[in-house]
Structures are given as structure tokens and as C-alpha cells.
Amino acid sequence: MNHRKFFTLLFIFFLGTQLLLVKACFSAPQKQTAATQAKEAGNKICPVSGEKIKKSEEYKMAYEGKTYNLCCKMCAKDFKKNPQKYIQIIEKQK
């Protein structure tokens, strides 16, 4: 293969990758996750543990259009088992 063919193929490859990047930039935005679409419940106390939620350690849990704040990922397991129980606790806290 001579240099001219090599550089032509390299240029075509480069253009193809650039077109893919442009397409990715201008394509429709990705769907938001459930947690970003949901409304914030605004609870400051974890309904599972009863502890005050620290911003640095908080864990967000989306359920039926709302995002609930938990103190840690471990509490999410219990929340998933019986969300209504913990939502009632949050409602009482308000």
C-alpha cells in the first residue's frame, strides 16, 4: 500500500470518528433516572434508623415519584422491603 492510499484511509477513518462524536453531541438527551425525575421528599431524618442524615453520607431512594433521603445504603435494603412503612414514618416526622 502506498502512502497516498494509507493517508486517504486514515483521513476517512478520522472523519468517520468525528461524525460519530458530533452525532453523539447533538442527539436527544438521555432519559433522566428515576431519582432525578422524582420530587424531593425533604426528610432530614432517616426513617429506617432514626438518625439525622449527614449530607456527606446520604443515600437517595426513589419510590413512586418521590426521592427519599436515607442515612446510608444499608438502610435502602430495609426501605425496599417495605417502603410504605417508612414513608408513613417520614409523614409523621413532618
C-alpha positions as CSV (number, residue, x, y, z in Angstrom):
1,M,0.0,0.0,0.0
2,N,1.4,3.3,-0.9
3,H,1.5,6.4,1.3
4,R,-1.3,8.2,-0.5
5,K,-3.8,5.3,0.0
6,F,-2.7,4.9,3.6
7,F,-3.3,8.6,4.4
8,T,-6.6,8.7,2.5
9,L,-7.9,5.7,4.5
10,L,-6.6,7.3,7.7
11,F,-8.3,10.6,6.8
12,I,-11.6,8.8,6.1
13,F,-11.3,6.9,9.4
14,F,-10.7,10.3,11.2
15,L,-13.7,11.9,9.5
16,G,-15.9,8.9,10.5
17,T,-15.0,9.2,14.1
18,Q,-15.5,12.9,14.1
19,L,-19.0,12.5,12.6
20,L,-19.9,9.9,15.3
21,L,-18.8,12.4,18.0
22,V,-20.8,15.2,16.5
23,K,-23.9,12.9,16.3
24,A,-23.4,11.9,19.9
25,C,-23.2,15.6,21.0
26,F,-26.4,16.6,19.1
27,S,-28.5,13.6,19.7
28,A,-31.5,13.7,22.0
29,P,-30.6,13.9,25.7
30,Q,-30.7,10.7,27.6
31,K,-33.7,9.9,29.9
32,Q,-33.2,11.1,33.4
33,T,-33.0,8.5,36.1
34,A,-35.9,8.0,38.5
35,A,-34.1,9.7,41.3
36,T,-33.5,12.9,39.2
37,Q,-37.1,13.0,37.9
38,A,-38.7,12.4,41.3
39,K,-39.7,15.1,43.7
40,E,-37.7,15.5,46.8
41,A,-39.4,14.3,50.0
42,G,-37.2,16.6,52.0
43,N,-36.8,14.4,55.0
44,K,-33.8,15.2,57.3
45,I,-34.1,12.1,59.5
46,C,-33.6,8.6,58.2
47,P,-37.0,6.7,58.6
48,V,-35.2,3.4,58.9
49,S,-32.5,4.1,61.5
50,G,-34.0,7.3,63.0
51,E,-30.6,9.0,62.7
52,K,-30.1,12.5,61.4
53,I,-28.9,12.4,57.7
54,K,-25.4,13.7,57.0
55,K,-25.1,15.3,53.6
56,S,-21.7,13.6,53.1
57,E,-23.2,10.1,53.7
58,E,-26.8,10.4,52.5
59,Y,-28.3,7.9,50.2
60,K,-31.3,8.8,47.9
61,M,-34.0,6.3,47.2
62,A,-36.7,6.9,44.5
63,Y,-40.1,5.4,45.0
64,E,-43.4,6.3,43.3
65,G,-42.3,9.7,42.0
66,K,-40.6,10.9,45.2
67,T,-37.0,10.8,46.3
68,Y,-36.5,9.8,50.0
69,N,-33.3,10.5,51.9
70,L,-31.7,7.7,53.9
71,C,-28.7,7.9,56.1
72,C,-26.8,5.1,54.3
73,K,-27.0,2.4,51.6
74,M,-27.7,-0.3,54.3
75,C,-31.0,1.4,55.1
76,A,-32.0,1.2,51.5
77,K,-32.4,-2.6,51.8
78,D,-34.9,-2.2,54.5
79,F,-36.7,0.6,52.7
80,K,-37.1,-1.5,49.6
81,K,-38.7,-4.4,51.6
82,N,-41.5,-2.2,53.0
83,P,-41.4,1.4,51.5
84,Q,-44.9,2.3,52.8
85,K,-43.9,1.6,56.4
86,Y,-41.0,4.1,56.1
87,I,-43.0,6.7,54.1
88,Q,-45.5,6.8,56.9
89,I,-42.7,7.5,59.4
90,I,-41.5,10.3,57.2
91,E,-45.0,11.8,57.0
92,K,-45.3,11.6,60.9
93,Q,-41.9,13.4,61.1
94,K,-43.2,16.3,59.1
